[in-house]
Amino acid sequence: MTDPNHDRDDAALSALLRTTDADPAPPDKAALARIGQLAAAEFDAASRHVVPAVPDVRNRAMTLLLLRLMLACSVLAAGLVAWFSSGVPSADRVALADVLRDVTAAETLHLQVVRNDESADVYVQQPGRVRWERSSTQYEIVDGSSFWRIDDGEPARIESPPKWLNDAGRVDLLALLNLPATGTVRAQLLRPAGEHDYAGRRCRVYSRLLAERELRLDVYTDLETNRFVALAAREPEGDVDSPPVAEVRLVALNPKLDPEQFVVSPTLADRGPGKITDVQGLVTLRPRVSDRWTLVCRETLLQPGDWVRTNPRGAHAAMLVLASGVQVTLGPGTVMELGDHANQVRITAGEFQIERTAAATEPFALLGPGDQRVRIADVGKQRFRIADDKLQPLEAVPLWLAGFEGATANESIGSLIVTVDGRAEPLTVGEHRVTVDIRDQIARTTIEETFVNRTAGRLEGQFHFPLPQDASISGFGMWIGN
């Protein structure tokens, strides 16, 4: 059987629930007290309700009791929320994204940023370009996914650019201050905090606590135009006059900027560091993304991060011409890494010569083992060697360099490249003999070379021989075995 009163209870409950769909005005204290009395009365009435000893009816009555209790608690909670939030009308609040709308939509910006006790001018060309300038010789450039750091005129490419731009390529002021720049923060409402003078302008101040960083965000807008003026991060207990932890100020909206401000010269993406212009003997190259060394020849183009190595035994040498106007000559057993720009190389072994020509416009940085560094700013030649993991100057011209530059007889040496365990490796030169016969001002040179197979199996390879520009081959022979 079903209690006929249950249908009336259902109708009353439905009517009561429909009242919660409306948007009532915020209650006052008297209304809250009345709500409490009604909730207590409902609870008392429910506790005195007699339920017949029928299992289905008991379950239904218990459900109604729980629903009434939940309804009373919901109405009470809604009243409390309305009461506490009525202190500041929501119409006076603004979203951070709305305040920054003019900044986000601008084509160009000039900002001043103070962070970590350092000040910088930030120039923005939207979308996708930012120049963070500490001085005329120290600045950083973000151009899309490329990030460059320039220090005393020497550019260096950084793999991971800072998150100064959002996905649309627009500048993010919170990211400039190293503050959380999530969509949730931008959508949060800023609470009005009165008026204040900022940089000679009367401003309206909005504030918001950033729980993630335990900071308070103060946003300044012009009192007359309501446009963005500045954004500051402060300690939560500080007032608007206290020194900020970080601050960004709008200097100019849509100023005329020179596109050259966002260009790194020379641009490695267009020119590369340089190329190998001359090779003597065995010279190999290992790209940054590879583990294998490959034999190279003249006119080989180089990329940032490439390694160049000369064979340590014999008259092996190579000349590199860099885009910065610097020539690097590597002697036997030299290992060199190209930097991310044309004004820097790192050499960890061997002997070499650095020549800064008149075409060079910026100082050249020579890096040695560890943190050793030599700055070369004068035009001319300087020779060095790596000994005991130290970068040492070399006064006398070594024999290999004199021969390579043509001061002595320039002997060429061939190389036999074989495949061992899937890798291209040169065989050791066991003997190198040169005979020269001069007749009628023509030199006939015979070169005999022996290569040693130190493995237990038979090898197959390719023979390479650097031929001078004014020479030709008149004969060639090969003998296999002892």
KEBAMAR-703068 format. One record per residue (C-alpha): x, y, z; residue in one letter; residue number from 1. Coordinates in steps of 0.2 Angstrom, whole numbers. Layout:
<atoms>
      xx      yy      zz   aa     i
       X       Y       Z    a   NUM
...
</atoms>
This chain:
<atoms>
      xx      yy      zz   aa     i
       0       0       0    m     1
       5      18      -3    t     2
       2      32       9    d     3
      -9      45       1    p     4
       0      59      10    n     5
      16      54       0    h     6
       8      62     -16    d     7
       5      78      -7    r     8
      23      78      -1    d     9
      30      75     -18    d    10
      20      90     -25    a    11
      26     101     -11    a    12
      44      96     -13    l    13
      43      99     -32    s    14
      36     117     -29    a    15
      50     120     -16    l    16
      63     114     -28    l    17
      56     125     -42    r    18
      59     140     -31    t    19
      78     137     -31    t    20
      78     140     -50    d    21
      75     158     -48    a    22
      88     171     -44    d    23
      82     179     -28    p    24
      89     195     -21    a    25
     103     193      -8    p    26
      95     190       9    p    27
      98     201      24    d    28
     101     195      42    k    29
      83     194      46    a    30
      80     183      31    a    31
      94     171      36    l    32
      87     170      53    a    33
      70     165      46    r    34
      78     152      34    i    35
      86     144      50    g    36
      69     143      58    q    37
      61     135      43    l    38
      75     123      42    a    39
      74     118      60    a    40
      55     117      59    a    41
      56     105      44    e    42
      69      94      53    f    43
      57      93      68    d    44
      42      89      58    a    45
      51      76      48    a    46
      58      68      65    s    47
      40      66      71    r    48
      33      59      55    h    49
      25      41      58    v    50
      29      29      45    v    51
      19      13      43    p    52
      29      -3      45    a    53
      29      -7      27    v    54
      47      -9      19    p    55
      43       1       3    d    56
      34      15      13    v    57
      49      17      25    r    58
      62      18      11    n    59
      51      32       3    r    60
      49      41      19    a    61
      68      40      23    m    62
      71      47       5    t    63
      60      62       8    l    64
      68      65      25    l    65
      85      66      17    l    66
      79      77       2    l    67
      72      89      15    r    68
      88      90      25    l    69
      98      93       9    m    70
      86     106       3    l    71
      87     116      19    a    72
     106     115      19    c    73
     107     121       1    s    74
      95     136       4    v    75
     105     141      20    l    76
     122     139      10    a    77
     115     150      -4    a    78
     110     163       8    g    79
     127     164      16    l    80
     136     165      -1    v    81
     124     179      -7    a    82
     127     188      10    w    83
     146     187      10    f    84
     148     192      -8    s    85
     136     206      -8    s    86
     150     217       1    g    87
     157     221     -17    v    88
     145     222     -32    p    89
     151     211     -46    s    90
     147     225     -58    a    91
     163     234     -52    d    92
     174     219     -55    r    93
     184     217     -71    v    94
     193     202     -79    a    95
     212     203     -81    l    96
     210     198    -100    a    97
     198     213    -102    d    98
     210     226     -95    v    99
     224     219    -106    l   100
     214     219    -122    r   101
     222     234    -129    d   102
     239     227    -126    v   103
     235     211    -133    t   104
     228     219    -149    a   105
     242     231    -152    a   106
     254     229    -167    e   107
     269     236    -157    t   108
     273     239    -139    l   109
     286     247    -129    h   110
     287     241    -111    l   111
     298     243     -96    q   112
     300     228     -85    v   113
     308     227     -67    v   114
     312     210     -61    r   115
     325     203     -50    n   116
     331     220     -46    d   117
     335     222     -65    e   118
     327     234     -77    s   119
     325     231     -95    a   120
     316     239    -110    d   121
     305     227    -120    v   122
     300     230    -138    y   123
     286     219    -145    v   124
     281     217    -163    q   125
     266     206    -164    q   126
     264     193    -168    p   127
     279     183    -163    g   128
     294     195    -160    r   129
     301     202    -143    v   130
     317     211    -139    r   131
     322     211    -121    w   132
     335     224    -120    e   133
     346     227    -105    r   134
     358     238    -114    s   135
     363     241    -132    s   136
     376     227    -131    t   137
     366     215    -120    q   138
     349     209    -126    y   139
     339     194    -131    e   140
     328     192    -146    i   141
     313     180    -148    v   142
     308     178    -166    d   143
     294     164    -167    g   144
     302     148    -161    s   145
     320     155    -162    s   146
     329     163    -146    f   147
     345     172    -147    w   148
     355     180    -133    r   149
     368     193    -138    i   150
     382     198    -126    d   151
     394     211    -131    d   152
     390     209    -149    g   153
     392     190    -149    e   154
     375     181    -153    p   155
     372     163    -146    a   156
     357     153    -150    r   157
     347     145    -136    i   158
     337     129    -138    e   159
     323     133    -126    s   160
     315     150    -129    p   161
     306     159    -114    p   162
     287     158    -114    k   163
     285     177    -117    w   164
     272     174    -131    l   165
     256     164    -130    n   166
     250     152    -143    d   167
     244     166    -155    a   168
     261     174    -154    g   169
     255     188    -143    r   170
     265     195    -128    v   171
     260     189    -111    d   172
     263     202     -98    l   173
     262     189     -83    l   174
     275     178     -92    a   175
     287     193     -93    l   176
     286     194     -74    l   177
     288     175     -72    n   178
     270     174     -65    l   179
     258     160     -68    p   180
     250     164     -85    a   181
     236     152     -86    t   182
     219     155     -94    g   183
     211     153     -76    t   184
     222     168     -70    v   185
     217     179     -85    r   186
     199     175     -82    a   187
     198     179     -64    q   188
     190     195     -58    l   189
     200     209     -51    l   190
     193     218     -36    r   191
     193     237     -36    p   192
     206     244     -23    a   193
     203     263     -25    g   194
     213     276     -34    e   195
     231     280     -34    h   196
     244     291     -42    d   197
     256     281     -53    y   198
     270     289     -64    a   199
     261     306     -63    g   200
     244     299     -69    r   201
     229     296     -58    r   202
     224     278     -60    c   203
     211     266     -54    r   204
     219     251     -45    v   205
     212     233     -46    y   206
     219     219     -36    s   207
     219     200     -35    r   208
     228     187     -24    l   209
     238     174     -33    l   210
     238     159     -22    a   211
     250     150     -33    e   212
     264     162     -29    r   213
     258     170     -13    e   214
     258     187     -21    l   215
     245     201     -24    r   216
     243     207     -42    l   217
     239     226     -43    d   218
     233     232     -60    v   219
     233     251     -64    y   220
     221     258     -77    t   221
     220     276     -82    d   222
     206     285     -72    l   223
     199     294     -88    e   224
     201     281    -102    t   225
     201     265     -92    n   226
     216     259    -102    r   227
     230     249     -95    f   228
     245     258     -87    v   229
     255     245     -77    a   230
     255     229     -68    l   231
     264     225     -52    a   232
     266     210     -41    a   233
     268     213     -22    r   234
     268     204      -6    e   235
     250     201       0    p   236
     251     211      16    e   237
     260     226       7    g   238
     250     242       1    d   239
     250     250     -16    v   240
     265     261     -10    d   241
     276     246      -6    s   242
     290     241     -18    p   243
     284     228     -30    p   244
     293     211     -32    v   245
     291     213     -51    a   246
     283     226     -62    e   247
     279     230     -80    v   248
     274     247     -87    r   249
     267     252    -104    l   250
     278     266    -111    v   251
     270     267    -128    a   252
     256     258    -137    l   253
     259     255    -156    n   254
     275     265    -157    p   255
     285     265    -173    k   256
     299     252    -171    l   257
     314     248    -183    d   258
     312     230    -189    p   259
     331     228    -188    e   260
     329     228    -169    q   261
     323     210    -171    f   262
     336     204    -183    v   263
     352     195    -177    v   264
     367     199    -189    s   265
     374     188    -196    p   266
     359     177    -196    t   267
     365     159    -194    l   268
     349     152    -202    a   269
     353     161    -218    d   270
     372     160    -219    r   271
     379     147    -207    g   272
     395     148    -198    p   273
     406     145    -213    g   274
     414     131    -224    k   275
     430     121    -226    i   276
     440     129    -240    t   277
     455     118    -240    d   278
     460     101    -235    v   279
     476      91    -234    q   280
     476      73    -229    g   281
     463      65    -218    l   282
     449      77    -211    v   283
     433      71    -204    t   284
     416      79    -199    l   285
     403      74    -186    r   286
     387      84    -186    p   287
     379      89    -170    r   288
     365      76    -172    v   289
     376      62    -177    s   290
     388      50    -169    d   291
     398      46    -184    r   292
     413      54    -192    w   293
     413      57    -211    t   294
     427      61    -222    l   295
     426      79    -229    v   296
     433      88    -244    c   297
     435     106    -250    r   298
     419     118    -250    e   299
     410     108    -237    t   300
     397     119    -228    l   301
     397     119    -209    l   302
     382     120    -198    q   303
     381     126    -179    p   304
     387     112    -168    g   305
     397     103    -181    d   306
     414      94    -175    w   307
     429      94    -186    v   308
     444      83    -183    r   309
     461      80    -192    t   310
     470      64    -191    n   311
     484      65    -178    p   312
     497      55    -189    r   313
     505      64    -204    g   314
     503      80    -213    a   315
     484      82    -210    h   316
     477     100    -210    a   317
     461     110    -214    a   318
     457     128    -217    m   319
     440     135    -212    l   320
     433     152    -217    v   321
     419     158    -205    l   322
     405     170    -210    a   323
     412     182    -196    s   324
     428     186    -206    g   325
     439     174    -196    v   326
     450     160    -204    q   327
     454     145    -193    v   328
     468     133    -199    t   329
     468     116    -190    l   330
     484     106    -188    g   331
     486      87    -186    p   332
     476      79    -171    g   333
     465      95    -169    t   334
     447      93    -163    v   335
     436     108    -165    m   336
     418     112    -162    e   337
     409     126    -170    l   338
     398     137    -159    g   339
     380     143    -162    d   340
     386     158    -172    h   341
     401     163    -183    a   342
     411     172    -169    n   343
     415     157    -158    q   344
     423     140    -159    v   345
     429     128    -146    r   346
     445     118    -148    i   347
     449     104    -136    t   348
     465      96    -144    a   349
     479     100    -156    g   350
     488     115    -164    e   351
     479     128    -174    f   352
     480     146    -180    q   353
     467     159    -179    i   354
     467     174    -191    e   355
     456     188    -189    r   356
     454     197    -205    t   357
     450     215    -209    a   358
     432     209    -214    a   359
     428     205    -196    a   360
     418     217    -187    t   361
     416     209    -170    e   362
     428     201    -158    p   363
     431     183    -159    f   364
     429     171    -145    a   365
     441     156    -144    l   366
     435     143    -131    l   367
     447     130    -124    g   368
     445     115    -112    p   369
     434     118     -97    g   370
     430     136     -95    d   371
     445     144    -104    q   372
     441     158    -115    r   373
     452     170    -126    v   374
     445     186    -134    r   375
     453     190    -150    i   376
     449     208    -156    a   377
     465     212    -166    d   378
     467     209    -184    v   379
     481     197    -188    g   380
     487     179    -185    k   381
     488     170    -168    q   382
     494     152    -165    r   383
     489     141    -151    f   384
     491     123    -144    r   385
     482     112    -132    i   386
     494     105    -119    a   387
     489      97    -102    d   388
     471     103    -105    d   389
     477     121    -106    k   390
     476     133    -120    l   391
     494     140    -123    q   392
     500     152    -136    p   393
     512     146    -149    l   394
     526     158    -155    e   395
     535     149    -168    a   396
     527     143    -184    v   397
     526     124    -183    p   398
     532     114    -198    l   399
     514     107    -203    w   400
     508     125    -204    l   401
     523     131    -215    a   402
     520     116    -226    g   403
     501     119    -227    f   404
     503     137    -232    e   405
     516     134    -245    g   406
     532     139    -236    a   407
     539     122    -239    t   408
     536     108    -251    a   409
     517     104    -250    n   410
     515      85    -249    e   411
     498      78    -250    s   412
     493      62    -242    i   413
     479      50    -247    g   414
     467      40    -236    s   415
     459      23    -237    l   416
     441      23    -229    i   417
     434       6    -225    v   418
     418       1    -216    t   419
     421      -7    -199    v   420
     406     -13    -188    d   421
     395      -1    -199    g   422
     406      14    -196    r   423
     417      23    -209    a   424
     435      22    -202    e   425
     452      27    -210    p   426
     466      14    -211    l   427
     482      18    -203    t   428
     496      25    -215    v   429
     511      13    -213    g   430
     522      22    -225    e   431
     522      38    -235    h   432
     536      41    -248    r   433
     537      55    -261    v   434
     549      56    -276    t   435
     550      72    -286    v   436
     558      73    -304    d   437
     559      91    -312    i   438
     561      92    -331    r   439
     558     107    -342    d   440
     550     117    -327    q   441
     538     102    -325    i   442
     538      93    -308    a   443
     533      74    -309    r   444
     529      68    -292    t   445
     527      50    -287    t   446
     518      46    -271    i   447
     519      29    -263    e   448
     508      25    -248    e   449
     505       9    -238    t   450
     489       6    -227    f   451
     489      -6    -213    v   452
     473     -17    -210    n   453
     474     -21    -191    r   454
     458     -32    -191    t   455
     457     -50    -193    a   456
     446     -50    -209    g   457
     446     -43    -227    r   458
     440     -25    -229    l   459
     433     -15    -243    e   460
     435       4    -244    g   461
     437      19    -255    q   462
     454      28    -258    f   463
     453      47    -257    h   464
     468      59    -263    f   465
     468      78    -262    p   466
     474      84    -279    l   467
     481     102    -280    p   468
     472     113    -292    q   469
     487     114    -304    d   470
     490      96    -305    a   471
     484      81    -315    s   472
     485      62    -313    i   473
     496      53    -326    s   474
     495      35    -318    g   475
     488      25    -304    f   476
     492       8    -297    g   477
     487      -3    -282    m   478
     494     -18    -274    w   479
     485     -29    -261    i   480
     494     -40    -249    g   481
     511     -40    -242    n   482
</atoms>
